Amino acid sequence: MRSTRPRQGQVSTVLARRLGGELLRLRDAAGKTQQQAAESINATGTKIVKMERGWVPMRDPDIRVLCEFYGLEEPKSVARLLELAKLDRERRKAKGWWRTISPDTDVMAEYIAMEDVASRVRSWQSSLVPGLLQIPEYTRALCVSEGSWVDPDDIERRAVVKQRRQERLLGERPLQLYAVIWEAALRQQVGGPTVMQAQLERLLELVELPNVRLQVLPFRAGAHPCIAGPFSIISFAEDEALDVVQSDTITGMAWVEDEVESNTFSVLFDRTSRLSLAPRDSITLIDSIRKGM
């Protein structure tokens, strides 16, 4: 698990580490050394180390040569690596839409960059409504309670970023969202009963989307596999792409990029979803809580 606090010019290090990790696996499978790989692109061994660890943006010519040197000839696989490199270069240049809205999104920049190119997100939340499902009033109430803002305008910018992220749920390539929420998150009156009632109404609207699945883990479920804390599993369209897991901490975020560890999170998510109410029963509970407010 890696903590993330992006340094200047390294907005999307997760993308770079994914690409570097895949190049490393290709090199190991081909039985090549770092020095041999470096010689194939007329570089030093240090450059290969930086590439495989995701420390530097990667040039398309280098990737093509390395793929050929490692024996990767399948055009789609090579194209996928080139696309990852392109996305990483764009994120490092801060071309993401969120940078034009808010300069204070550094903590979230890596996550939004990954979400922006993902095909599916599985989210477990124990105390909050997932960000992709929040209404502006709910987001503002969270920001006020957090107390990390300096200028009141910061709160509004964060709310705008949250709403802009929700556009991924619509359009030609909608994000598949599978959220499991503990019942406590629905009853905690963030912003007061009026805001919370509107938030629950919004949940009932969003679950009508074919790409949104929502389940509620009821209090009566007791202890469960995900009791340790919230996390999101980010998946990508390519068959060979590895899932990436983001988990929240008190001071920021942590990333899980190891295949074995990310699979463990998937297993825990699946087990918790099986303990949760079915989508239809979850809707009934949400509506009941809404009416009670």
C-alpha positions in Angstrom: 0.0 0.0 0.0 1.3 3.4 -1.0 0.4 6.7 0.6 -0.1 9.5 -1.9 0.7 13.1 -1.5 1.5 14.3 -5.1 4.7 16.3 -5.6 4.9 19.2 -8.0 4.6 17.9 -11.6 3.5 14.4 -10.5 -0.2 14.6 -10.7 -1.0 11.2 -11.9 1.7 8.9 -10.4 -0.7 6.0 -10.1 -1.1 5.8 -13.9 2.7 5.9 -14.3 3.2 3.2 -11.7 0.6 1.0 -13.5 2.5 1.5 -16.8 5.9 1.0 -15.2 4.6 -2.2 -13.4 3.4 -3.7 -16.7 6.7 -2.9 -18.4 8.5 -4.6 -15.5 6.4 -7.7 -15.8 7.1 -7.9 -19.5 10.8 -7.5 -18.9 10.8 -10.3 -16.2 8.8 -12.6 -18.5 11.3 -12.0 -21.3 14.2 -12.7 -19.0 15.9 -9.4 -19.7 18.0 -7.3 -17.4 17.5 -3.6 -16.7 20.8 -2.9 -18.4 19.8 -4.8 -21.5 16.5 -2.9 -21.6 18.4 0.4 -21.3 20.7 -0.5 -24.2 17.7 -1.2 -26.4 16.6 2.4 -26.1 20.1 3.9 -25.9 19.5 5.0 -22.3 21.0 4.3 -18.9 19.9 1.7 -16.4 18.8 4.5 -14.2 16.2 5.6 -16.7 14.7 2.1 -16.8 14.5 2.1 -13.0 12.6 5.5 -13.1 10.3 4.2 -15.8 9.5 1.0 -14.0 8.8 2.8 -10.8 6.6 5.5 -12.5 8.9 8.4 -11.6 9.0 9.9 -15.1 6.7 10.4 -18.1 7.4 7.9 -20.9 7.9 8.5 -24.6 6.0 6.5 -27.1 9.1 5.5 -29.1 10.7 4.1 -26.0 7.6 2.1 -25.2 7.4 0.7 -28.7 11.1 -0.4 -28.7 10.8 -2.0 -25.3 7.6 -3.9 -26.3 9.4 -5.3 -29.3 12.5 -6.1 -27.2 10.3 -7.9 -24.7 8.5 -9.9 -27.4 5.1 -8.1 -27.0 3.7 -8.2 -30.6 0.0 -8.0 -30.0 -1.1 -4.6 -31.4 -3.9 -4.0 -28.9 -1.7 -4.7 -25.9 0.9 -2.2 -27.2 -1.8 0.4 -28.0 -3.1 0.0 -24.4 0.4 0.8 -23.0 0.7 3.8 -25.3 -2.7 5.1 -24.2 -1.6 4.8 -20.5 1.5 6.8 -21.3 -0.5 9.4 -23.1 -2.9 9.8 -20.2 -0.1 10.0 -17.7 1.6 12.8 -19.7 -1.7 14.7 -19.9 -2.3 14.4 -16.1 1.3 15.5 -15.4 0.6 18.6 -17.4 -2.6 19.1 -15.3 -4.9 19.1 -18.3 -7.7 17.5 -16.3 -10.9 19.5 -16.2 -10.7 19.6 -12.3 -7.5 21.8 -12.5 -9.4 24.5 -14.3 -12.1 24.6 -11.6 -10.1 24.4 -8.4 -6.5 24.8 -7.6 -6.8 23.0 -4.2 -7.7 19.6 -5.5 -4.1 18.2 -5.2 -5.2 15.6 -2.6 -7.9 14.3 -5.0 -6.1 14.8 -8.3 -4.8 11.2 -8.6 -8.1 9.7 -7.7 -10.1 11.9 -10.2 -7.6 11.2 -12.9 -8.1 7.4 -12.4 -11.9 7.8 -12.1 -11.9 9.8 -15.4 -10.5 6.9 -17.4 -12.0 4.0 -15.4 -14.8 1.7 -16.6 -16.1 0.7 -13.2 -15.9 1.8 -9.6 -16.9 -0.4 -6.6 -17.3 1.8 -3.5 -17.8 0.8 0.1 -18.7 3.6 2.5 -19.4 3.3 6.2 -20.2 6.8 7.2 -20.7 9.0 4.0 -22.7 9.0 0.8 -20.2 8.2 -2.0 -18.9 11.4 -3.7 -20.3 10.4 -7.0 -23.8 10.4 -5.5 -23.6 13.6 -3.3 -25.8 16.6 -3.8 -24.0 20.1 -3.5 -25.7 20.9 -0.1 -24.4 17.6 1.3 -20.9 18.3 0.0 -20.9 21.8 1.4 -21.9 20.6 4.9 -19.1 18.0 4.9 -16.6 20.7 3.9 -17.8 23.1 6.6 -17.5 20.4 9.3 -14.0 19.3 8.0 -12.7 22.8 8.8 -9.7 22.6 6.4 -10.9 25.5 4.2 -9.5 29.0 4.4 -11.6 31.0 2.0 -15.4 30.2 1.9 -15.0 30.1 -1.9 -13.0 26.9 -1.4 -16.1 25.1 -0.2 -18.0 26.1 -3.3 -15.2 25.0 -5.6 -15.1 21.6 -3.9 -18.8 21.2 -4.4 -18.5 22.1 -8.1 -15.7 19.4 -8.5 -18.0 16.8 -6.9 -20.8 17.7 -9.3 -18.6 17.7 -12.3 -17.3 14.2 -11.4 -20.9 12.9 -11.5 -21.0 13.6 -15.3 -19.1 10.3 -15.6 -22.3 8.5 -14.7 -23.9 9.9 -17.9 -22.9 10.2 -21.5 -21.7 7.8 -24.2 -19.4 5.8 -21.9 -21.0 6.0 -18.5 -19.0 4.8 -15.5 -20.4 1.6 -13.9 -20.9 2.4 -10.2 -21.5 -0.3 -7.7 -21.9 1.2 -4.2 -22.5 -0.5 -0.9 -23.3 1.9 2.0 -23.7 1.2 5.6 -27.1 2.2 7.0 -25.5 4.7 9.3 -24.4 6.8 6.3 -28.1 7.2 5.4 -29.2 8.2 8.9 -26.4 10.6 9.8 -28.0 14.0 9.3 -25.2 15.7 7.4 -26.4 19.3 6.9 -29.6 18.7 8.9 -32.8 16.8 8.1 -33.8 18.9 5.1 -30.4 18.4 3.3 -30.4 14.8 4.2 -33.9 14.3 2.9 -32.9 15.9 -0.4 -29.8 13.7 -0.5 -31.8 10.5 -0.1 -34.2 11.7 -2.8 -31.2 12.1 -5.1 -30.1 8.5 -4.3 -33.5 7.2 -5.3 -33.2 9.1 -8.6 -29.7 7.9 -9.4 -30.4 4.2 -8.7 -32.7 4.4 -11.7 -29.7 4.7 -14.0 -28.8 1.3 -15.6 -25.1 1.8 -14.7 -25.7 2.5 -11.0 -26.2 -0.3 -8.4 -26.7 0.5 -4.8 -27.0 -1.7 -1.8 -27.4 -0.9 1.9 -25.7 -2.9 4.6 -28.3 -2.8 7.5 -27.4 -2.4 11.1 -28.7 -5.9 11.8 -25.9 -7.4 9.6 -23.6 -6.9 12.6 -19.9 -7.4 12.1 -18.8 -7.6 8.4 -15.7 -8.0 6.3 -15.3 -4.3 5.5 -15.7 -3.0 9.0 -12.1 -1.6 9.0 -12.9 1.4 6.7 -14.1 2.8 3.4 -12.4 2.1 0.0 -13.0 2.2 -3.7 -11.9 -0.4 -6.3 -11.2 1.2 -9.7 -11.4 -1.1 -12.7 -10.4 -0.4 -16.4 -11.9 -1.7 -19.6 -8.8 -3.6 -20.8 -8.8 -7.3 -20.1 -5.3 -7.3 -18.8 -5.5 -4.2 -16.7 -5.1 -4.6 -12.9 -7.6 -3.1 -10.5 -6.4 -0.2 -8.3 -7.7 0.4 -4.8 -8.0 3.7 -3.0 -8.7 3.9 0.7 -9.3 6.9 2.8 -7.1 7.8 5.8 -7.4 10.6 8.4 -4.6 12.6 6.6 -5.3 11.7 2.9 -5.4 8.6 0.8 -3.6 5.4 0.4 -3.3 3.3 -2.8 -3.1 -0.5 -3.2 -1.6 -1.4 -6.6 -0.5 -5.0 -5.9 -2.6 -7.6 -7.7 -2.9 -9.9 -4.7 -3.8 -7.1 -2.3 -6.4 -5.6 -4.7 -8.0 -9.0 -5.2 -8.3 -9.2 -1.4 -10.3 -6.0 -1.4 -12.5 -7.4 -4.2 -13.2 -10.5 -2.1 -14.1 -8.4 1.0 -16.4 -6.1 -1.1 -18.2 -9.1 -2.5 -18.7 -10.7 0.9 -20.1 -7.5 2.3 -22.4 -7.0 -0.6 -23.8 -10.5 0.0 -24.6 -9.5 3.6 -26.4 -6.3 2.3 -30.0 -5.8 1.2 -30.9 -6.5 -2.4 -31.1 -3.4 -4.5 -34.9 -3.3 -4.4 -35.0 -3.8 -0.6 -32.2 -1.1 -0.3 -34.5 1.3 -2.2 -37.3 0.5 0.2 -35.1 1.2 3.2 -33.8 4.5 1.7 -37.3 5.7 1.0 -38.4 4.8 4.5 -35.6 6.7 6.1 -36.3 9.7 3.8 -40.0 9.8 4.9 -38.9 9.6 8.5 -37.0 12.8 8.1 
